[in-house]
């Protein structure tokens, strides 16, 4: 699986499993243009996910 496909799957997971809005995801993606931090960390840093959700994302990424 390529990185691009994994990114698409992550966005799908964020929206459908964690029920993040498209707007919240877009905010984090916009900040990623200026801050090269991983997307899950940006979501947490900007208060778009809580610690439990961050843990779910990291679990999903590393399975």
C-alpha positions as CSV (number, residue, x, y, z in Angstrom):
1,X,0.0,0.0,0.0
2,X,1.4,3.4,-0.9
3,X,1.5,6.3,1.4
4,X,-1.1,8.1,-0.6
5,X,-3.6,5.3,-0.1
6,X,-2.8,5.1,3.6
7,X,-3.5,8.9,3.8
8,X,-6.9,8.4,2.1
9,X,-7.7,5.6,4.5
10,X,-6.7,7.7,7.5
11,X,-9.0,10.5,6.3
12,X,-11.8,8.0,5.8
13,X,-11.2,6.6,9.4
14,X,-11.2,10.1,10.9
15,X,-14.5,11.1,9.2
16,X,-16.4,7.8,9.4
17,X,-15.1,6.1,12.6
18,X,-14.3,9.1,14.8
19,X,-17.0,11.3,13.2
20,X,-14.7,14.3,12.7
21,X,-16.2,16.9,10.4
22,X,-14.7,17.7,7.0
23,X,-14.1,21.2,8.4
24,X,-12.0,19.9,11.4
25,X,-10.0,17.6,9.1
26,X,-9.4,20.5,6.7
27,X,-8.2,22.7,9.5
28,X,-5.5,20.2,10.5
29,X,-4.5,19.6,6.8
30,X,-4.1,23.4,6.4
31,X,-1.9,23.6,9.4
32,X,0.2,20.7,8.1
33,X,1.3,23.0,5.2
34,X,3.1,25.1,7.8
35,X,3.9,22.5,10.5
36,X,5.3,19.2,9.3
37,X,4.0,17.3,12.4
38,X,2.0,14.1,11.8
39,X,-1.7,14.7,11.2
40,X,-2.8,12.9,14.4
41,X,-0.6,15.2,16.5
42,X,-1.9,18.3,14.8
43,X,-5.5,17.2,15.4
44,X,-4.7,16.8,19.1
45,X,-2.6,20.0,19.3
46,X,-5.5,22.1,17.9
47,X,-8.1,20.4,20.1
48,X,-9.8,18.7,17.3
49,X,-9.5,15.3,19.0
50,X,-9.2,14.3,22.6
51,X,-6.6,12.0,24.1
52,X,-8.9,8.9,23.7
53,X,-9.5,9.7,20.1
54,X,-5.7,10.3,19.5
55,X,-5.1,6.8,21.0
56,X,-7.6,5.3,18.6
57,X,-5.9,7.0,15.7
58,X,-2.5,5.8,16.7
59,X,-3.7,2.3,17.3
60,X,-5.3,2.3,13.8
61,X,-2.1,3.6,12.3
62,X,0.1,1.0,13.9
63,X,-2.0,-2.1,13.3
